[in-house]
């Protein structure tokens, strides 16, 4: 039985402080994580560096925002959030159904 796929838009805030990888390499790693949870990446948009409206850590006043449109089974968003929670370069993850 093939699970039904839905369309999602994920917004990631990347933490590039003290990281040797470029933003493009980090985005490729995030795309690989989406593929790992049986997702298919449709579009990636790098929104660039943006200041946070509310700074919770003075050492991290901004982050790189990236939006990814993908299709995946209904279990994928929770699995993706759990996998990226362990990734030090992804500061925040928000996944919504489109």
ABEGO torsion letter per residue (X at the ends): XBBBBBBBBBBBBBBABGBABBAAAAAAAAAAAAAAAGBBBABBBBAEBBBBABBABAABABBBBBBBBBBBBAAAAAAAAAAAAABAABABBBBBBX
